[in-house]
Amino acid sequence: MASPIQPTSDEFVIVGVPRTPLADAYHLYLRAPLSLGIGMIVSAYLALNLLFAVLYWLAGGIANATGSLLEAFFFSVQTMSTIGYGSMYPTTTLAHGLVTAEAVVGLVVTAVSTGLVFVKISQPRARIAFSEKVAIGYMNGVPTLQLRVGNERANFVYEAQLRVVLVRTEPTEEGVLFYRMLDLPLVRARTATLTRTWTAMHRITPDSPLWGSTLESLEAAETELQVTVVGTDDTTLQPVHAGIRYVARDFAFDARPSDVLSELPDGRIRVDLREFHRLTPTEPIVWED
């Protein structure tokens, strides 16, 4: 089944690359779901408070404290968040030093956390839908690859550009297999505004890398189709992008996308998105020599 384009995949095992989780922590945070990102910030906040709670518990010097670690933890929370109820306060130089250090850490944590949450929430995300199947069937008498792209939001994506890349294994004269990437020219590769649906078409002529293809030949060549869309969201005025990856079993021969547009009696255009993923059979393709 078609899947979003990801920088890593379970199909590949990468070796020889040093692991640098701390250096990539910010990148990992941005890629994580919002709930996980917030959870990471909360966990770091609680961990820092627990660290200072242990230091207060070991150092002592807190007025009206009973010596409980839990009480020290709550005192740490009050100090880091500058609540300061006043019932507990430092009485020794060491305790004053710890409070000063935690106050500085609290300022940094507040600033960093605010920035991280803002960046996470303000990330532009496209709601671009792709058809579940790639159809190959006749269009105006020519075998044509067709797939459908849609905007799930009730807005526009300005200057949307579509790119379709065919990836497959090919042997060299020496018998070495390598992955080859081939750009497929489209009938229309860009549109001024992407509103609801857009059918991308590649005419399979004799000079197309898909000429003469069958489902079996696509599977034998480990064929993939990578589709990307980039544009500008008219609401946020920020660039958005989306992508999907099709494998051989996602190709449907002798078919075309079903019609989603029809005209109502009053002249208005009806868009039936229930037909977005459906296919309509066409005449069997005959590859001419």
SULRAJO-V341435 format. One record per backbone hydrogen bond with DSSP energy under -1.0 kcal/mol. NH is the residue of the N-H (numbers start at 0). CO is the residue of the C=O. E is the energy in kcal/mol with one decimal. If there is no record, write none. Layout:
nh | co | e
NH | CO | E
NH | CO | E
This chain:
nh | co | e
2 | 244 | -2.2
11 | 8 | -1.5
23 | 19 | -1.6
24 | 21 | -1.2
27 | 23 | -2.7
28 | 24 | -2.3
29 | 25 | -2.1
30 | 26 | -1.7
31 | 27 | -1.2
36 | 32 | -2.6
37 | 33 | -2.6
38 | 34 | -2.1
39 | 35 | -2.1
40 | 36 | -1.8
41 | 37 | -2.5
42 | 38 | -2.5
43 | 39 | -2.2
44 | 40 | -2.2
45 | 41 | -2.5
46 | 42 | -2.4
47 | 43 | -2.2
48 | 44 | -2.0
49 | 45 | -2.3
50 | 46 | -2.2
51 | 47 | -2.3
52 | 48 | -2.1
53 | 49 | -2.1
54 | 50 | -1.8
55 | 51 | -2.7
56 | 52 | -2.5
57 | 53 | -2.2
58 | 54 | -2.7
59 | 55 | -2.7
62 | 88 | -3.2
64 | 61 | -1.4
71 | 67 | -2.1
72 | 68 | -2.1
73 | 69 | -2.1
74 | 70 | -2.1
75 | 71 | -2.1
76 | 72 | -2.2
77 | 73 | -2.2
78 | 74 | -2.1
79 | 75 | -3.0
80 | 76 | -2.1
81 | 78 | -1.1
82 | 77 | -2.4
90 | 60 | -3.1
95 | 91 | -2.6
96 | 92 | -2.4
97 | 93 | -2.2
98 | 94 | -2.4
99 | 95 | -2.5
100 | 96 | -2.5
101 | 97 | -2.6
102 | 98 | -2.3
103 | 99 | -1.9
104 | 100 | -2.4
105 | 101 | -2.8
106 | 102 | -1.9
107 | 103 | -2.1
108 | 104 | -3.0
109 | 105 | -2.5
110 | 106 | -2.2
111 | 107 | -2.9
112 | 108 | -2.8
113 | 109 | -2.2
114 | 110 | -2.1
115 | 111 | -2.7
116 | 112 | -2.6
117 | 113 | -2.3
118 | 114 | -2.6
119 | 115 | -2.3
120 | 116 | -2.5
121 | 117 | -2.5
128 | 149 | -3.0
130 | 147 | -2.2
133 | 249 | -2.5
134 | 145 | -2.5
135 | 251 | -2.6
136 | 143 | -2.0
138 | 141 | -2.2
141 | 138 | -1.4
143 | 136 | -2.8
144 | 201 | -2.9
145 | 134 | -3.3
146 | 199 | -1.8
148 | 197 | -3.0
149 | 128 | -2.7
150 | 195 | -1.6
151 | 126 | -3.3
154 | 152 | -1.3
156 | 193 | -1.1
157 | 231 | -2.8
158 | 191 | -2.5
159 | 190 | -1.2
160 | 229 | -3.0
161 | 188 | -3.3
162 | 227 | -2.3
164 | 225 | -2.8
165 | 181 | -3.4
166 | 223 | -3.0
167 | 179 | -1.9
168 | 220 | -2.7
169 | 177 | -2.3
171 | 175 | -2.0
174 | 171 | -1.8
177 | 169 | -1.8
179 | 167 | -3.2
181 | 165 | -2.9
183 | 163 | -2.6
186 | 200 | -2.9
190 | 159 | -2.3
193 | 156 | -2.1
197 | 148 | -2.2
199 | 146 | -2.7
201 | 144 | -2.4
203 | 142 | -3.1
204 | 202 | -1.4
207 | 204 | -2.6
210 | 207 | -1.7
212 | 209 | -2.0
217 | 213 | -2.3
218 | 214 | -2.0
219 | 215 | -2.3
220 | 216 | -1.7
221 | 218 | -1.3
222 | 217 | -2.6
223 | 166 | -3.2
224 | 245 | -2.7
225 | 164 | -2.9
226 | 243 | -2.7
227 | 162 | -2.2
228 | 241 | -2.9
229 | 160 | -2.0
230 | 239 | -2.0
231 | 157 | -2.2
232 | 237 | -2.5
233 | 155 | -2.2
236 | 232 | -2.1
239 | 230 | -2.7
241 | 228 | -2.0
243 | 226 | -2.3
244 | 2 | -3.1
245 | 224 | -2.9
249 | 246 | -2.1
250 | 247 | -1.9
251 | 133 | -3.2
253 | 135 | -1.8
254 | 135 | -1.0
255 | 279 | -2.0
257 | 277 | -2.4
261 | 269 | -1.8
263 | 267 | -3.2
266 | 263 | -2.2
269 | 261 | -3.9
271 | 259 | -2.9
274 | 271 | -1.6
275 | 272 | -1.4
279 | 255 | -3.5
281 | 253 | -2.0
